[in-house]
Amino acid sequence: MGQPDSRESPGAEQLELPPGQRLQRGWPVTHYGPVPRFKPDRWEFRVFGATADGQKHCWNHEQFTALPFETVVADLHCVTKFSMVGAEWGGVLAREILTLAPPSPQATHVMVWAEYGFSSNLRMADFASERTVFATHQGGEPLTAEHGFPLRLVVPHLYAWKGPKWVRGIEYMTADRRGFWEERGYHNVGDPWREQRYSYQEEPGDGPEL
């Protein structure tokens, strides 16, 4: 459950992939730390920080899963060099959250927060992409715990670490700051087509101002 079928389309091996990536037929489990235990009665999704109204917005699990469900067909590019092509992600679009809990005009970035204090920073434009989705399903099935159940973020045009598993909320920010992997040497933007893997590759404007 939660894994794609083998590539069914002929010539899939000839699909264009980002530099250094290889086509993956399954869905490997990759993450840092243990798999958290889901407790639905304690689960909450929060939007806080530089919100338009200055307030924190919260949804419990029942409320969040009642939000409009959308499907996005998109690739997943892992910095460990595998790419899943044409996966079907189902869940709540990031744009829906931006509508329900809008950021202030001064907000330029988003910090995505997950279990155990894990975090990943995104430019607002990347978060607001029409294909950025808080996924609850993959391939028509609920995510497994190992793949991020009950909620993971998928940002198809960036490396997969930019979309954490086990998401618990987002923080709107008026200035950029690095998340968990970005503080440990990963690129602050993470565009796979530009092979932005590591912080030493950053150019002026890619990272927070010192």
C-alpha positions in Angstrom: 0.0 0.0 0.0 1.2 3.5 -0.8 3.7 2.3 -3.4 3.5 2.8 -7.2 3.3 0.0 -9.7 6.2 -0.8 -11.9 6.6 1.7 -14.8 3.7 0.8 -17.1 4.4 3.1 -20.0 6.8 2.0 -22.7 10.1 3.9 -23.0 9.9 5.2 -19.4 13.6 4.8 -19.1 14.0 7.4 -21.8 12.1 10.0 -19.8 14.1 13.2 -19.0 15.2 13.3 -15.4 17.1 16.0 -13.5 20.9 15.7 -13.7 22.4 12.9 -11.7 19.0 11.2 -11.1 18.0 7.6 -11.9 14.5 6.2 -12.5 13.1 4.4 -9.4 10.5 1.6 -9.9 9.4 1.4 -6.3 9.3 3.9 -3.4 12.3 3.5 -1.0 11.8 4.5 2.6 14.2 7.3 3.5 14.1 9.5 6.6 16.0 10.6 9.6 15.0 9.3 13.0 12.2 7.0 14.1 8.7 6.8 12.7 6.3 8.7 15.0 3.2 7.1 16.4 0.0 8.8 15.1 -2.3 9.9 17.9 -5.4 11.3 16.2 -6.9 12.8 19.4 -3.7 14.8 19.8 -2.9 15.7 16.2 -3.2 19.3 15.2 -2.2 21.2 12.1 -1.2 24.8 12.9 -0.6 27.9 10.8 1.2 30.6 12.7 3.8 33.4 12.4 3.2 36.3 10.0 -0.4 35.6 9.3 -2.6 38.3 7.7 -4.8 38.6 10.8 -2.0 38.0 13.3 -3.7 34.9 14.7 -2.8 31.2 14.8 -5.1 28.9 12.8 -5.6 25.3 13.8 -7.3 22.2 12.4 -7.6 18.9 14.2 -7.3 15.7 12.2 -11.0 15.4 11.4 -11.2 19.0 10.3 -8.1 18.8 8.2 -9.2 15.7 6.3 -12.6 17.4 5.6 -10.8 20.1 3.6 -11.1 19.9 -0.2 -9.3 16.8 -1.6 -7.3 17.3 -4.8 -5.1 15.0 -6.9 -1.7 16.0 -8.3 0.3 13.8 -10.7 3.9 14.7 -10.2 7.4 13.3 -9.9 9.4 12.9 -6.7 13.1 13.6 -6.9 15.2 12.5 -3.9 18.6 14.0 -3.3 19.9 10.5 -2.8 19.5 10.4 -6.6 16.4 8.4 -7.3 13.3 9.8 -9.1 9.7 8.5 -9.0 8.0 9.5 -12.1 4.2 10.2 -12.5 3.2 9.4 -9.0 -0.4 10.3 -8.0 -0.6 12.4 -4.8 -3.9 13.1 -3.1 -4.5 15.6 -0.4 -4.9 19.3 0.4 -3.3 21.8 -1.9 -1.0 24.3 -0.2 -3.0 27.0 -2.0 -6.0 26.0 0.0 -4.2 26.6 3.2 -3.0 30.0 1.9 -6.6 30.9 1.2 -8.0 29.7 4.5 -5.1 31.2 6.6 -3.5 33.9 4.4 -0.1 35.2 5.1 0.6 38.9 5.7 1.9 40.9 2.7 5.3 40.9 4.4 5.7 37.1 4.4 8.3 35.9 2.0 9.0 32.4 3.2 7.4 29.4 4.9 8.9 27.1 7.5 7.3 23.6 7.3 7.3 22.0 10.7 7.0 18.2 11.3 7.3 15.7 14.2 10.3 15.8 16.4 10.9 19.5 15.6 12.0 18.7 12.0 11.8 21.7 9.7 12.3 22.7 6.1 12.2 26.2 4.7 10.6 27.3 1.4 10.3 30.4 -0.6 6.6 31.6 -0.6 6.5 31.2 -4.4 7.5 27.5 -4.1 5.0 26.8 -1.4 2.2 28.6 -3.4 2.8 26.5 -6.5 -0.4 25.0 -7.9 1.2 21.5 -7.5 2.4 21.8 -3.9 0.2 19.5 -1.9 -0.1 18.3 1.7 -0.5 14.6 0.7 -2.5 12.1 2.7 -2.6 9.5 -0.2 -0.4 8.2 -2.9 -1.5 6.0 -5.7 -5.1 6.2 -4.4 -4.2 4.6 -1.1 -3.5 6.3 2.3 0.1 6.9 3.0 1.9 4.4 5.1 3.5 5.5 8.4 6.9 5.0 6.9 6.1 7.3 4.0 4.6 10.1 6.2 1.1 9.2 7.3 -1.0 11.1 8.2 0.5 14.0 6.3 3.5 14.9 4.2 4.3 17.8 2.0 5.1 17.2 -1.7 6.8 20.0 -3.6 7.4 18.3 -7.0 9.7 20.9 -8.5 12.2 20.7 -5.6 14.2 17.9 -4.1 12.1 15.7 -1.8 13.7 16.8 1.5 11.9 20.1 1.0 8.6 18.2 1.6 8.9 16.7 5.1 7.0 13.7 6.3 4.7 13.8 9.4 3.9 17.5 8.9 2.3 19.3 11.8 2.1 22.9 10.6 3.6 25.9 8.8 5.1 29.2 9.9 4.9 32.2 7.7 8.2 34.2 7.8 9.1 37.7 6.8 12.8 36.6 6.4 14.4 33.4 5.3 16.1 31.0 7.8 17.4 27.5 7.2 15.6 24.4 8.2 16.9 21.1 9.6 18.8 19.8 6.5 19.7 23.3 5.3 21.5 23.9 8.5 23.5 20.7 7.9 24.9 21.5 4.6 22.0 21.0 2.1 21.2 23.7 -0.5 18.8 26.3 0.7 16.7 26.2 -2.5 17.0 22.6 -3.7 16.1 22.7 -7.4 16.9 19.3 -8.9 17.0 20.6 -12.4 19.9 22.9 -11.4 21.3 20.0 -9.2 21.3 22.3 -6.1 22.2 19.6 -3.6 24.7 21.3 -1.2 25.1 24.7 0.5 28.6 25.2 -1.1 26.8 25.4 -4.5 24.7 28.4 -3.3 25.0 31.7 -5.2 24.2 35.2 -3.8 20.5 35.3 -3.1 20.0 31.6 -2.6 20.3 31.6 1.2 19.4 33.8 4.1 21.3 37.1 4.5 24.0 36.8 7.1 
